[in-house]
Amino acid sequence: MCRNIRQLHNFEPAATNAEIEAAALQYVRKVSGSNKPSKANEQAFNEAVHEIAHITAHLLDSLVTTAPPKNRDDEAAKAKARAAVRYGT
C-alpha cells in the first residue's frame, strides 16, 4: 500500500490538497491494516486521515531547500523508465 505514497516536497507547482489527502489515506490504511474501515472504526479512520493530511500540509509549508523544484512530468518519465527496466516492459 505505502509504495503508492509519492514524494510531495519540492515540486513546482506545489502538492495539491488532493495529493496530500491521498498520501494520508495510504498511510492510515497501512498503519490500520485495512483498506476500508468497519462502521465502528470509520469515524476514527477518517479523522486520522484528515489530521495527518493537515500536519503534512504544515510540514510541506515549513520545509526549505536550496535545490531547484522538480518537474512532475520529468519525475514521472524517470519512474516509468525505472519500471520498464525493473519489470521488463
DSSP file (Angstrom, degrees, kcal/mol; ACC not computed):
  #  RESIDUE AA STRUCTURE BP1 BP2  ACC     N-H-->O    O-->H-N    N-H-->O    O-->H-N    TCO  KAPPA ALPHA  PHI   PSI    X-CA   Y-CA   Z-CA
    1    1 A M    >         0   0    0      0, 0.0     3,-1.7     0, 0.0     4,-0.1   0.000 360.0 360.0 360.0 -48.5    0.0    0.0    0.0
    2    2 A C  G >   +     0   0    0      1,-0.3     3,-2.0     2,-0.2    25,-0.1   0.655 360.0  79.5 -71.1 -14.0    2.6    2.6    1.0
    3    3 A R  G 3  S+     0   0    0      1,-0.3    -1,-0.3    23,-0.1    23,-0.0   0.697  85.6  64.8 -65.4 -13.1    4.6    2.3   -2.2
    4    4 A N  G <  S+     0   0    0     -3,-1.7     2,-0.5     2,-0.1    -1,-0.3   0.569  76.7 101.7 -83.2  -9.5    1.9    4.5   -3.7
    5    5 A I    <   -     0   0    0     -3,-2.0     2,-0.3    -4,-0.1    18,-0.0  -0.654  61.4-161.5 -77.1 125.9    2.9    7.4   -1.4
    6    6 A R        -     0   0    0     -2,-0.5     2,-0.1    13,-0.2    -2,-0.1  -0.730  27.7 -91.2-108.1 155.6    4.9    9.8   -3.5
    7    7 A Q        -     0   0    0     -2,-0.3    -1,-0.1     1,-0.1     0, 0.0  -0.440  39.1-179.0 -61.5 134.9    7.3   12.5   -2.5
    8    8 A L        +     0   0    0     -2,-0.1     7,-0.6     7,-0.1     3,-0.5   0.529  46.2  97.5-114.5 -12.2    5.4   15.7   -2.3
    9    9 A H  S    S+     0   0    0      1,-0.2    61,-0.1     5,-0.1    52,-0.0  -0.563  82.0  14.3 -86.9 144.2    8.1   18.2   -1.4
   10   10 A N  S    S+     0   0    0      1,-0.2    60,-3.0    -2,-0.2     2,-0.4   0.874  84.7 135.0  67.6  44.2   10.0   20.5   -3.8
   11   11 A F  E     -a   70   0A   0     -3,-0.5    -1,-0.2    58,-0.2    60,-0.2  -0.913  54.7-111.9-116.4 149.9    7.7   20.2   -6.8
   12   12 A E  E    S+a   71   0A   0     58,-2.0    60,-0.5    -2,-0.4     2,-0.2  -0.978 108.1  33.1-121.4 116.8    6.5   23.1   -9.0
   13   13 A P  S    S-     0   0    0      0, 0.0     3,-0.1     0, 0.0    -1,-0.1   0.558 111.7-113.1 -74.0 163.9    3.6   23.5   -8.8
   14   14 A A        -     0   0    0     -2,-0.2    -2,-0.1     1,-0.2    -5,-0.1  -0.093  43.7 -74.5 -62.4 162.2    3.3   22.6   -5.1
   15   15 A A        -     0   0    0     -7,-0.6    -1,-0.2    -4,-0.1     2,-0.1  -0.278  51.3-127.8 -58.7 140.3    1.4   19.5   -4.0
   16   16 A T     >  -     0   0    0     -3,-0.1     4,-2.1     1,-0.1     5,-0.2  -0.423  20.8-109.5 -85.3 164.7   -2.3   19.8   -4.1
   17   17 A N  H  > S+     0   0    0      1,-0.2     4,-2.7     2,-0.2     5,-0.2   0.861 120.5  56.5 -60.5 -35.0   -4.7   19.1   -1.2
   18   18 A A  H  > S+     0   0    0      2,-0.2     4,-2.3     1,-0.2    -1,-0.2   0.901 107.0  48.0 -64.7 -40.7   -5.9   16.0   -3.1
   19   19 A E  H  > S+     0   0    0      2,-0.2     4,-2.0     1,-0.2    -2,-0.2   0.899 112.9  48.3 -66.0 -40.3   -2.3   14.7   -3.3
   20   20 A I  H  X S+     0   0    0     -4,-2.1     4,-2.3     2,-0.2    -2,-0.2   0.917 112.0  48.9 -66.4 -43.3   -1.8   15.3    0.4
   21   21 A E  H  X S+     0   0    0     -4,-2.7     4,-2.7     1,-0.2    -2,-0.2   0.895 109.9  52.3 -62.2 -40.6   -5.1   13.6    1.3
   22   22 A A  H  X S+     0   0    0     -4,-2.3     4,-2.2     2,-0.2    -1,-0.2   0.903 110.2  47.6 -64.4 -40.9   -4.2   10.6   -0.9
   23   23 A A  H  X S+     0   0    0     -4,-2.0     4,-2.2     2,-0.2    -1,-0.2   0.909 112.5  49.5 -65.6 -41.6   -0.8   10.2    0.8
   24   24 A A  H  X S+     0   0    0     -4,-2.3     4,-2.6     1,-0.2     5,-0.2   0.907 109.9  51.4 -63.3 -42.0   -2.5   10.5    4.2
   25   25 A L  H  X S+     0   0    0     -4,-2.7     4,-2.5     1,-0.2    -2,-0.2   0.920 109.8  49.0 -61.2 -44.7   -5.1    7.9    3.3
   26   26 A Q  H  X S+     0   0    0     -4,-2.2     4,-2.2     2,-0.2    -1,-0.2   0.902 111.5  50.4 -62.4 -40.3   -2.4    5.5    2.1
   27   27 A Y  H  X S+     0   0    0     -4,-2.2     4,-2.8     2,-0.2     5,-0.2   0.944 111.6  46.4 -62.7 -48.2   -0.6    6.0    5.4
   28   28 A V  H  X S+     0   0    0     -4,-2.6     4,-2.7     1,-0.2     6,-0.3   0.886 111.2  53.0 -64.6 -38.2   -3.7    5.4    7.5
   29   29 A R  H  X>S+     0   0    0     -4,-2.5     4,-1.7    -5,-0.2     5,-0.8   0.921 112.0  45.7 -60.2 -43.3   -4.5    2.3    5.5
   30   30 A K  H  <5S+     0   0    0     -4,-2.2    -2,-0.2     2,-0.2    -1,-0.2   0.943 115.9  44.3 -66.3 -48.2   -1.1    0.9    6.1
   31   31 A V  H  <5S+     0   0    0     -4,-2.8    -2,-0.2     1,-0.2    -1,-0.2   0.893 118.8  42.6 -65.6 -40.4   -1.0    1.6    9.8
   32   32 A S  H  <5S-     0   0    0     -4,-2.7    -1,-0.2    -5,-0.2    -2,-0.2   0.740 102.0-131.6 -80.1 -22.6   -4.5    0.4   10.4
   33   33 A G  T  <5S+     0   0    0     -4,-1.7     2,-0.4    -5,-0.3    -3,-0.2   0.655  71.9  97.2  81.8  14.6   -4.1   -2.7    8.3
   34   34 A S      < -     0   0    0     -5,-0.8    -1,-0.2    -6,-0.3    -2,-0.2  -0.998  59.0-155.4-140.0 143.5   -7.4   -2.1    6.4
   35   35 A N  S    S+     0   0    0     -2,-0.4    -1,-0.1     1,-0.3    -6,-0.1   0.828  95.2  22.5 -79.3 -34.4   -8.4   -0.5    3.1
   36   36 A K  S    S-     0   0    0     -7,-0.1    -1,-0.3     9,-0.0     6,-0.1  -0.975  85.4-135.2-136.5 119.8  -11.9    0.2    4.3
   37   37 A P        -     0   0    0      0, 0.0     5,-0.1     0, 0.0    -8,-0.0  -0.281  25.2-103.7 -73.2 159.4  -12.7    0.5    8.0
   38   38 A S    >>  -     0   0    0      1,-0.1     4,-1.1     3,-0.0     3,-0.8  -0.292  38.7-101.6 -69.6 165.6  -15.7   -1.0    9.6
   39   39 A K  T 34 S+     0   0    0      1,-0.2     4,-0.5     2,-0.2     3,-0.4   0.867 124.5  56.8 -57.6 -36.3  -18.6    1.2   10.5
   40   40 A A  T 34 S+     0   0    0      1,-0.2    -1,-0.2     2,-0.1     4,-0.2   0.807 116.8  33.7 -65.8 -29.8  -17.4    1.2   14.1
   41   41 A N  T <> S+     0   0    0     -3,-0.8     4,-2.5     1,-0.1    -1,-0.2   0.431  90.6  97.3-104.9  -1.5  -14.0    2.5   13.1
   42   42 A E  H  X S+     0   0    0     -4,-1.1     4,-2.7    -3,-0.4     5,-0.2   0.887  83.8  48.4 -60.4 -43.0  -15.0    4.7   10.2
   43   43 A Q  H  > S+     0   0    0     -4,-0.5     4,-2.5     2,-0.2    -1,-0.2   0.935 113.7  46.0 -65.0 -45.7  -15.0    8.0   12.2
   44   44 A A  H  > S+     0   0    0     -4,-0.2     4,-2.2     2,-0.2    -1,-0.2   0.900 113.5  51.0 -62.9 -40.6  -11.6    7.4   13.8
   45   45 A F  H  X S+     0   0    0     -4,-2.5     4,-2.1     2,-0.2    -2,-0.2   0.941 112.6  44.6 -60.5 -50.4  -10.2    6.4   10.4
   46   46 A N  H  X S+     0   0    0     -4,-2.7     4,-2.3     1,-0.2    -2,-0.2   0.871 112.2  52.0 -66.2 -37.8  -11.5    9.5    8.7
   47   47 A E  H  X S+     0   0    0     -4,-2.5     4,-2.8    -5,-0.2    -1,-0.2   0.900 109.0  51.1 -63.7 -40.3  -10.3   11.8   11.5
   48   48 A A  H  X S+     0   0    0     -4,-2.2     4,-2.6     2,-0.2     5,-0.3   0.921 109.8  49.2 -63.5 -43.6   -6.9   10.2   11.3
   49   49 A V  H  X S+     0   0    0     -4,-2.1     4,-2.3     1,-0.2    -2,-0.2   0.938 113.4  47.2 -60.1 -46.4   -6.7   10.8    7.5
   50   50 A H  H  X S+     0   0    0     -4,-2.3     4,-2.2     1,-0.2    -2,-0.2   0.924 114.1  46.1 -62.6 -45.9   -7.8   14.5    8.0
   51   51 A E  H  X S+     0   0    0     -4,-2.8     4,-2.5     2,-0.2     5,-0.2   0.902 113.3  48.6 -66.4 -41.5   -5.4   15.2   10.8
   52   52 A I  H  X S+     0   0    0     -4,-2.6     4,-2.5    -5,-0.2    -1,-0.2   0.896 111.4  50.3 -66.8 -39.3   -2.4   13.5    9.0
   53   53 A A  H  X S+     0   0    0     -4,-2.3     4,-2.3    -5,-0.3    -1,-0.2   0.908 110.9  50.0 -63.1 -41.0   -3.2   15.5    5.9
   54   54 A H  H  X S+     0   0    0     -4,-2.2     4,-1.9     2,-0.2    -2,-0.2   0.932 113.2  44.7 -62.8 -47.5   -3.3   18.7    7.9
   55   55 A I  H  X S+     0   0    0     -4,-2.5     4,-2.5     1,-0.2    -2,-0.2   0.881 111.6  53.9 -65.7 -38.6    0.0   18.0    9.6
   56   56 A T  H  X S+     0   0    0     -4,-2.5     4,-2.8     2,-0.2     5,-0.2   0.906 106.4  51.8 -63.2 -41.6    1.5   17.0    6.3
   57   57 A A  H  X S+     0   0    0     -4,-2.3     4,-2.0     1,-0.2    -1,-0.2   0.909 110.5  48.8 -61.4 -41.5    0.5   20.3    4.7
   58   58 A H  H  X S+     0   0    0     -4,-1.9     4,-1.6     2,-0.2    -2,-0.2   0.910 111.1  50.7 -63.4 -41.9    2.1   22.2    7.6
   59   59 A L  H  X S+     0   0    0     -4,-2.5     4,-1.7     1,-0.2     3,-0.4   0.947 110.3  48.1 -60.3 -49.5    5.3   20.1    7.1
   60   60 A L  H  < S+     0   0    0     -4,-2.8    -1,-0.2     1,-0.2    -2,-0.2   0.865 111.2  51.3 -62.0 -36.2    5.4   20.8    3.4
   61   61 A D  H  < S+     0   0    0     -4,-2.0    -1,-0.2    -5,-0.2    -2,-0.2   0.802 112.8  46.7 -68.7 -28.4    4.9   24.5    4.0
   62   62 A S  H  < S+     0   0    0     -4,-1.6    -2,-0.2    -3,-0.4    -1,-0.2   0.719  88.6 100.1 -88.2 -23.0    7.7   24.6    6.6
   63   63 A L     <  -     0   0    0     -4,-1.7     2,-0.3    -5,-0.1   -53,-0.1  -0.369  53.3-165.1 -68.9 141.5   10.4   22.7    4.7
   64   64 A V        +     0   0    0     -2,-0.1     2,-0.3   -54,-0.0    -2,-0.0  -0.927  10.0 173.2-124.4 152.3   13.1   24.7    3.0
   65   65 A T        -     0   0    0     -2,-0.3   -55,-0.0     2,-0.1    -2,-0.0  -0.990  33.6-149.1-153.3 154.5   15.6   23.6    0.3
   66   66 A T  S    S+     0   0    0     -2,-0.3    -1,-0.1     2,-0.1    -2,-0.0   0.481  71.8 104.1-100.1  -6.5   18.2   25.2   -1.9
   67   67 A A  S    S-     0   0    0      1,-0.1    -2,-0.1     3,-0.0     3,-0.1  -0.452  82.5-104.5 -73.6 146.5   17.6   22.6   -4.7
   68   68 A P        -     0   0    0      0, 0.0    -1,-0.1     0, 0.0    -2,-0.1  -0.407  47.2 -91.0 -68.0 149.6   15.6   23.7   -7.7
   69   69 A P        -     0   0    0      0, 0.0   -58,-0.2     0, 0.0     2,-0.2  -0.257  42.8-119.2 -60.5 146.5   12.0   22.5   -7.8
   70   70 A K  E     -a   11   0A   0    -60,-3.0   -58,-2.0   -61,-0.1     2,-0.5  -0.540  17.9-122.6 -85.7 153.7   11.4   19.2   -9.6
   71   71 A N  E  >  -a   12   0A   0     -2,-0.2     4,-2.3   -60,-0.2     5,-0.2  -0.853  11.4-145.5 -97.2 127.9    9.2   18.9  -12.7
   72   72 A R  H  > S+     0   0    0     -2,-0.5     4,-2.3   -60,-0.5     5,-0.2   0.883  98.8  50.7 -61.2 -41.1    6.4   16.4  -12.2
   73   73 A D  H  > S+     0   0    0      2,-0.2     4,-2.1     1,-0.2    -1,-0.2   0.908 110.9  48.6 -65.8 -41.4    6.5   15.3  -15.9
   74   74 A D  H  > S+     0   0    0      2,-0.2     4,-2.1     1,-0.2    -2,-0.2   0.916 112.6  48.1 -63.8 -43.1   10.2   14.6  -15.7
   75   75 A E  H  X S+     0   0    0     -4,-2.3     4,-2.3     1,-0.2    -2,-0.2   0.880 110.8  51.2 -66.1 -38.0    9.9   12.7  -12.5
   76   76 A A  H  X S+     0   0    0     -4,-2.3     4,-2.2     2,-0.2    -1,-0.2   0.893 109.5  50.6 -65.2 -39.3    7.0   10.6  -13.9
   77   77 A A  H  X S+     0   0    0     -4,-2.1     4,-2.2     2,-0.2    -2,-0.2   0.901 110.1  49.8 -65.2 -40.8    9.1    9.8  -17.0
   78   78 A K  H  X S+     0   0    0     -4,-2.1     4,-2.4     2,-0.2    -2,-0.2   0.921 111.2  49.0 -62.9 -43.6   12.0    8.7  -14.8
   79   79 A A  H  X S+     0   0    0     -4,-2.3     4,-2.3     1,-0.2    -2,-0.2   0.889 110.4  50.8 -63.9 -39.0    9.7    6.5  -12.8
   80   80 A K  H  X S+     0   0    0     -4,-2.2     4,-2.1     2,-0.2    -1,-0.2   0.895 110.3  49.4 -65.2 -39.7    8.3    4.9  -15.9
   81   81 A A  H  X S+     0   0    0     -4,-2.2     4,-1.9     2,-0.2    -2,-0.2   0.903 110.8  50.1 -66.1 -41.2   11.8    4.2  -17.2
   82   82 A R  H  X S+     0   0    0     -4,-2.4     4,-2.7     1,-0.2    -2,-0.2   0.911 110.8  49.9 -62.2 -41.7   12.8    2.6  -13.9
   83   83 A A  H  X S+     0   0    0     -4,-2.3     4,-3.2     1,-0.2     6,-0.3   0.884 107.8  53.5 -65.1 -37.9    9.7    0.4  -14.0
   84   84 A A  H  X>S+     0   0    0     -4,-2.1     4,-1.2     1,-0.2     5,-0.6   0.899 112.9  43.4 -63.9 -39.8   10.4   -0.6  -17.6
   85   85 A V  H  <5S+     0   0    0     -4,-1.9    -2,-0.2     2,-0.2    -1,-0.2   0.918 117.7  45.9 -68.9 -43.2   13.9   -1.8  -16.6
   86   86 A R  H  <5S+     0   0    0     -4,-2.7    -2,-0.2     1,-0.2    -3,-0.2   0.906 126.2  27.4 -67.8 -43.1   12.6   -3.4  -13.4
   87   87 A Y  H  <5S-     0   0    0     -4,-3.2    -1,-0.2    -5,-0.2    -2,-0.2   0.457 101.8-123.1-103.1  -2.3    9.6   -5.2  -14.9
   88   88 A G  T  <5       0   0    0     -4,-1.2    -3,-0.2    -5,-0.3    -4,-0.2   0.837 360.0 360.0  68.2  34.0   10.9   -5.6  -18.5
   89   89 A T      <       0   0    0     -5,-0.6    -5,-0.2    -6,-0.3    -4,-0.1   0.424 360.0 360.0-106.9 360.0    8.0   -3.9  -20.2
